[in-house]
């Protein structure tokens, strides 16, 4: 059977199973978008605030639901882990193994068999396009973390080794790329919802999802009019392309939520290193502090960063002021001295420029690559993501370098 035909068969089985279980589905159908991707498209015109899905709560699978299952009890008795979604990983593996005996078989069958657009699966060429971005280090860390978690579960949980590491990685990606966060008993809970997980993220989105007021159903509603034939979209949250690519395997060409990270540490051989380490709450002299630069200007983040840089560049006079203050960290949010203040923006600009040098291509070269249209989907996603990062570094570096040259300092800085 062809891949497309198999996908259609599993989708039909899923729809039949969930409707027989009491789900109410209206005005949409599931469509293939190519490359193994699926989406939900309006079958007819949709008005605002229409209920498109009403799925009984028993089809929404949470960590608490899994705890009472066979494998959930095993995990409770034998394993400790830092990510509660491990219960969901293990449950998918258990239900896939049960096959026809599993209530969840139509859902498990509908899940992708592989995740080629996720960076975890990238080949050497694709990974090379991420040089300069912290995403490359994140992929390496993710691969190592999954090895460790799998080994721990095999050692701690009787019988878990019957699942291969490849199986475990599949379940991990299936859960993380499809998890909803719903409010349950006043707290947010990770949740898997068959069929609803086929709705894609997009800008602008036109649907909203959540539990019904009485908590008995998972519901999907329209937010605005949707004409017949258009794909229905939702929001996976205000995530940067870095996070979207890592978790879901896609990016947005224009993403207003993009951000980048800047890392700072104490200069080597600083005579005040021990005192600064204490003031900054560092565990050791080599510790680094991370600050995020947002595409959308974030004054509070910048205040925190410049407060940190005041301490980093403090000398005798400034250190005396800080040590005499009842709260040194609050004191560093205001000007310590003109000399100290004159070091801040050049240090910030230099950090942005240093990050730009880590990439092998320029902003202009990336723009040309995208215009030529010769990239594969994964390659294009990598270039779009790194281009967004470079634009942020470049914008901040140029803007603050201009400030330094003109002698103008923003009023919020002090």
VMD Tcl script that draws the C-alpha trace (Angstrom):
set ca {
  {0.00 0.00 0.00}
  {1.34 3.47 -0.87}
  {2.24 5.92 1.87}
  {-0.60 8.25 0.83}
  {-3.14 5.42 0.81}
  {-1.92 4.22 4.20}
  {-2.27 7.73 5.60}
  {-5.83 8.00 4.29}
  {-6.71 4.61 5.80}
  {-5.35 5.48 9.25}
  {-7.13 8.84 9.16}
  {-10.46 7.20 8.27}
  {-10.01 4.70 11.11}
  {-9.18 7.50 13.53}
  {-12.26 9.53 12.57}
  {-14.53 6.48 12.81}
  {-13.10 5.53 16.23}
  {-13.39 8.97 17.74}
  {-16.90 9.62 16.38}
  {-18.11 6.24 17.63}
  {-16.74 7.32 21.02}
  {-19.05 10.33 21.07}
  {-16.99 13.06 19.41}
  {-18.87 15.75 17.49}
  {-17.02 17.00 14.42}
  {-18.28 19.75 12.15}
  {-17.46 21.60 8.91}
  {-13.88 20.39 8.31}
  {-11.99 17.48 6.84}
  {-8.44 16.16 7.20}
  {-6.21 16.73 4.18}
  {-2.73 15.69 3.12}
  {-0.33 18.63 2.78}
  {2.49 16.62 1.20}
  {5.67 15.26 2.73}
  {3.68 13.16 5.18}
  {2.10 16.25 6.75}
  {-1.62 16.59 7.38}
  {-3.88 19.48 8.22}
  {-7.50 20.42 8.78}
  {-9.37 22.33 6.09}
  {-12.79 24.01 6.08}
  {-15.31 21.83 4.23}
  {-17.72 24.78 4.09}
  {-17.81 28.40 5.26}
  {-17.29 28.70 9.00}
  {-18.59 31.57 11.14}
  {-16.88 32.91 14.30}
  {-17.38 30.95 17.54}
  {-18.55 27.74 15.88}
  {-17.68 24.48 17.66}
  {-15.68 22.43 15.20}
  {-14.59 19.64 17.54}
  {-16.13 18.39 20.75}
  {-14.11 15.39 21.89}
  {-14.99 13.48 25.09}
  {-12.46 13.94 27.89}
  {-11.57 10.23 27.94}
  {-9.84 10.72 24.56}
  {-7.61 13.46 26.03}
  {-4.68 11.57 27.53}
  {-2.85 13.23 30.45}
  {0.03 12.15 32.66}
  {-2.45 11.50 35.50}
  {-4.42 9.17 33.22}
  {-1.27 7.19 32.40}
  {-0.22 6.80 36.04}
  {-3.01 4.27 36.55}
  {-2.04 2.17 33.50}
  {0.17 -0.92 33.65}
  {3.27 0.89 32.51}
  {2.38 3.95 34.58}
  {2.38 1.88 37.76}
  {5.73 0.36 36.77}
  {7.25 3.79 36.31}
  {5.80 4.97 39.62}
  {7.30 2.01 41.44}
  {10.75 1.92 39.87}
  {11.79 5.15 38.14}
  {12.44 8.79 38.89}
  {12.80 11.32 36.08}
  {12.84 15.07 35.54}
  {10.17 15.16 32.81}
  {6.68 13.88 33.64}
  {5.93 13.51 29.94}
  {8.03 10.33 30.17}
  {4.78 8.69 31.29}
  {3.27 9.62 27.93}
  {6.36 8.37 26.01}
  {6.12 5.01 27.77}
  {2.35 4.76 27.32}
  {2.59 5.18 23.54}
  {5.20 2.42 23.42}
  {2.99 0.12 25.52}
  {-0.09 0.75 23.37}
  {1.81 0.34 20.09}
  {3.07 -3.01 21.37}
  {-0.45 -4.14 22.31}
  {-1.64 -3.69 18.73}
  {-5.23 -4.81 18.13}
  {-5.81 -5.21 21.88}
  {-5.24 -1.53 22.51}
  {-8.14 0.93 22.82}
  {-5.71 3.56 21.51}
  {-4.68 1.66 18.36}
  {-6.45 4.03 15.88}
  {-4.61 6.96 17.48}
  {-1.21 5.25 17.62}
  {-1.59 4.16 13.98}
  {-2.34 7.74 12.96}
  {0.94 9.07 14.38}
  {3.90 9.65 12.03}
  {6.32 6.74 11.79}
  {9.28 9.14 11.63}
  {10.08 12.81 12.14}
  {12.52 13.81 9.37}
  {11.93 17.57 9.77}
  {13.00 17.62 13.43}
  {16.64 18.70 13.97}
  {17.29 15.50 15.95}
  {17.08 13.66 12.61}
  {19.17 16.12 10.58}
  {22.06 14.81 8.51}
  {25.55 16.31 8.56}
  {24.79 18.76 5.75}
  {21.66 20.06 7.47}
  {23.41 20.37 10.82}
  {26.25 22.31 9.19}
  {23.76 25.02 8.24}
  {23.20 25.65 11.95}
  {26.79 26.62 12.70}
  {26.81 29.76 14.83}
  {23.37 29.10 16.31}
  {22.99 27.53 19.74}
  {20.52 25.13 18.13}
  {23.42 22.91 17.04}
  {24.54 22.52 20.66}
  {20.92 21.96 21.68}
  {20.58 19.07 19.19}
  {23.74 17.44 20.52}
  {22.50 17.86 24.09}
  {19.09 16.41 23.17}
  {20.65 13.34 21.57}
  {22.80 12.73 24.65}
  {19.92 13.36 27.06}
  {17.66 10.84 25.31}
  {20.41 8.21 25.44}
  {20.78 8.75 29.17}
  {17.03 8.72 29.85}
  {16.54 5.56 27.83}
  {19.43 3.80 29.62}
  {18.01 4.86 32.99}
  {14.56 3.49 32.17}
  {16.02 0.19 30.92}
  {18.00 -0.16 34.12}
  {15.26 0.92 36.52}
  {12.01 -0.40 35.01}
  {11.58 -4.17 34.62}
  {10.98 -5.12 30.99}
  {11.51 -1.64 29.56}
  {14.51 -2.81 27.52}
  {12.10 -4.66 25.19}
  {11.60 -1.23 23.64}
  {14.56 -0.13 21.55}
  {16.22 3.25 21.89}
  {14.86 4.05 18.43}
  {11.35 3.27 19.72}
  {11.89 5.55 22.72}
  {13.10 8.42 20.53}
  {10.03 7.98 18.29}
  {7.69 8.19 21.30}
  {9.56 11.23 22.64}
  {9.11 13.12 19.37}
  {5.49 12.00 18.95}
  {4.62 13.42 22.38}
  {6.64 16.63 22.28}
  {5.44 17.60 18.82}
  {1.78 16.96 19.70}
  {1.30 17.93 23.33}
  {-1.42 20.38 24.34}
  {-1.33 22.21 27.66}
  {-4.77 22.19 29.27}
  {-5.93 23.60 32.58}
  {-7.04 20.82 34.89}
  {-7.95 21.29 38.56}
  {-6.41 24.74 38.46}
  {-3.07 23.55 37.06}
  {-1.63 23.16 33.56}
  {-1.31 19.57 32.38}
  {0.38 18.05 29.32}
  {-2.19 16.28 27.18}
  {-2.44 14.26 23.95}
  {-5.68 14.70 21.96}
  {-6.29 12.48 18.91}
  {-7.32 14.33 15.73}
  {-6.96 17.76 17.38}
  {-3.18 17.34 17.09}
  {-3.50 17.53 13.30}
  {-4.30 21.23 13.35}
  {-1.26 23.25 12.38}
  {0.27 26.40 13.80}
  {-0.01 29.50 11.65}
  {-0.20 33.28 11.47}
  {-2.84 34.55 11.81}
  {-4.62 31.71 13.55}
  {-8.38 31.34 13.44}
  {-9.21 28.69 16.08}
  {-8.96 28.29 19.84}
  {-8.90 25.08 21.88}
  {-9.35 24.02 25.50}
  {-11.48 21.99 27.91}
  {-15.17 22.81 28.11}
  {-16.32 24.70 31.21}
  {-17.54 21.48 32.85}
  {-14.30 19.67 31.96}
  {-16.08 16.86 30.11}
  {-14.87 17.64 26.58}
  {-11.92 19.01 24.65}
  {-13.27 21.66 22.29}
  {-12.01 23.48 19.22}
  {-13.79 26.72 18.24}
  {-13.40 29.14 15.37}
  {-12.26 32.66 16.25}
  {-13.01 34.34 12.95}
  {-14.74 33.59 9.64}
  {-13.00 30.85 7.63}
  {-13.98 30.41 3.98}
  {-14.53 26.99 2.46}
  {-11.32 25.34 1.33}
  {-8.93 27.25 3.61}
  {-6.76 25.45 6.14}
  {-7.73 25.98 9.77}
  {-4.85 27.16 11.94}
  {-4.16 27.54 15.63}
  {-1.34 28.89 17.79}
  {1.29 26.72 19.45}
  {2.23 29.74 21.56}
  {4.53 32.73 21.15}
  {7.58 30.69 20.19}
  {10.74 31.72 18.36}
  {11.83 29.87 15.23}
  {14.55 28.28 17.36}
  {11.90 26.62 19.54}
  {9.52 25.86 16.68}
  {12.22 24.10 14.70}
  {13.56 22.15 17.66}
  {10.18 20.94 18.89}
  {7.97 20.82 15.79}
  {10.25 20.84 12.75}
  {9.04 24.03 11.06}
  {9.64 27.80 11.14}
  {7.74 30.94 10.19}
  {9.31 33.09 7.49}
  {8.31 36.20 9.46}
  {8.24 35.51 13.18}
  {7.80 38.46 15.53}
  {8.63 36.22 18.51}
  {12.18 35.43 17.44}
  {14.88 35.85 20.06}
  {18.58 35.10 20.56}
  {20.81 34.45 23.55}
  {23.87 36.37 24.69}
  {26.24 34.79 27.20}
  {28.49 36.79 29.52}
  {31.02 35.77 32.14}
  {33.58 37.48 34.37}
  {36.79 38.61 32.64}
  {39.84 36.44 33.25}
  {42.26 37.71 35.90}
  {39.80 40.28 37.25}
  {41.21 41.47 40.62}
  {37.65 41.67 41.98}
  {36.57 38.28 40.59}
  {35.79 36.67 43.96}
  {33.72 39.64 45.14}
  {31.86 39.91 41.84}
  {31.20 36.19 41.85}
  {29.49 36.60 45.23}
  {27.56 39.71 44.17}
  {26.27 37.98 41.03}
  {25.44 34.72 42.79}
  {27.84 32.70 40.64}
  {28.71 29.21 41.81}
  {32.18 29.41 40.25}
  {34.35 31.96 38.37}
  {33.65 30.33 34.98}
  {29.85 30.44 35.29}
  {28.02 32.29 32.53}
  {24.86 34.37 32.61}
  {22.44 34.20 29.68}
  {20.28 37.09 28.46}
  {17.72 36.96 25.69}
  {17.48 39.63 23.03}
  {13.98 39.84 21.65}
  {13.00 40.93 18.19}
  {10.34 42.90 20.06}
  {12.17 45.43 22.24}
  {12.16 44.30 25.91}
  {13.22 47.09 28.27}
  {13.21 44.95 31.43}
  {15.51 42.34 29.90}
  {17.93 45.06 28.76}
  {17.85 46.66 32.21}
  {18.79 43.30 33.74}
  {21.62 42.83 31.25}
  {23.10 46.29 31.73}
  {22.78 45.90 35.50}
  {24.86 42.73 35.17}
  {27.42 44.48 32.94}
  {27.83 47.27 35.50}
  {29.03 44.68 37.99}
  {31.21 42.89 35.44}
  {33.01 46.13 34.55}
  {33.10 47.61 38.04}
  {36.46 48.74 39.44}
  {37.50 50.00 42.89}
  {35.19 52.99 43.18}
  {32.17 51.13 41.80}
  {32.85 48.01 43.86}
  {32.89 50.15 47.02}
  {29.47 51.56 46.12}
  {28.07 48.10 45.51}
  {29.45 46.60 48.71}
  {28.13 49.53 50.77}
  {24.61 49.19 49.34}
  {21.94 47.31 51.36}
  {20.99 45.51 48.15}
  {23.93 45.48 45.67}
  {21.88 43.97 42.85}
  {19.27 46.72 43.07}
  {22.03 49.32 43.29}
  {23.57 48.05 40.04}
  {20.37 48.95 38.20}
  {21.40 52.59 38.48}
  {24.51 54.38 37.22}
  {27.63 53.67 39.30}
  {29.96 56.12 37.56}
  {30.43 57.79 34.19}
  {33.54 55.72 33.53}
  {31.70 52.46 34.26}
  {28.71 53.52 32.18}
  {30.88 54.25 29.15}
  {31.97 50.60 29.06}
  {28.50 49.08 28.90}
  {27.32 49.74 25.36}
  {30.70 48.91 23.74}
  {30.71 45.61 25.68}
  {27.17 44.85 24.52}
  {27.94 45.73 20.88}
  {31.12 43.62 20.97}
  {29.14 40.63 22.28}
  {26.58 40.95 19.46}
  {29.32 41.28 16.84}
  {31.15 38.26 18.27}
  {28.01 36.17 17.91}
  {27.59 37.34 14.30}
  {31.14 36.20 13.52}
  {30.25 32.65 14.60}
  {27.99 32.23 11.55}
  {29.64 31.26 8.28}
  {27.40 33.44 6.12}
  {26.15 37.01 6.25}
  {22.59 38.30 6.37}
  {22.83 39.21 2.69}
  {24.11 35.76 1.71}
  {21.26 34.07 3.56}
  {18.71 36.33 1.89}
  {20.14 35.36 -1.50}
  {19.99 31.65 -0.64}
  {16.30 31.96 0.19}
  {15.57 33.94 -2.97}
  {17.22 31.31 -5.19}
  {14.80 28.66 -3.93}
  {17.19 25.73 -4.33}
  {17.06 24.55 -0.73}
  {15.27 21.46 0.61}
  {12.60 21.98 3.28}
  {15.01 21.24 6.12}
  {17.75 23.39 4.60}
  {15.37 26.28 4.12}
  {14.15 26.01 7.70}
  {17.75 26.17 8.94}
  {18.54 29.25 6.84}
  {15.32 31.03 7.84}
  {16.03 30.37 11.52}
  {19.68 31.49 11.46}
  {18.81 34.54 9.33}
  {16.28 35.61 11.96}
  {18.94 35.29 14.64}
  {21.49 37.29 12.66}
  {19.03 40.09 12.00}
  {18.46 40.51 15.73}
  {22.19 40.62 16.54}
  {22.81 42.97 13.62}
  {19.97 45.33 14.57}
  {21.08 45.64 18.19}
  {24.77 45.97 17.28}
  {24.13 48.75 14.77}
  {21.62 50.62 16.93}
  {23.77 50.64 20.05}
  {26.97 51.37 18.14}
  {25.21 54.47 16.75}
  {24.23 55.42 20.32}
  {27.82 55.08 21.50}
  {29.13 57.24 18.64}
  {26.53 59.94 19.21}
  {26.93 59.95 22.98}
  {23.19 59.39 23.37}
  {22.09 56.93 26.04}
  {18.49 55.75 26.39}
  {16.75 57.25 29.43}
  {15.86 53.85 30.84}
  {19.51 52.77 31.00}
  {20.16 54.65 34.20}
}
mol new
graphics top color blue
foreach p $ca { graphics top sphere $p radius 0.5 }
foreach p [lrange $ca 0 end-1] q [lrange $ca 1 end] { graphics top cylinder $p $q radius 0.2 }
display resetview
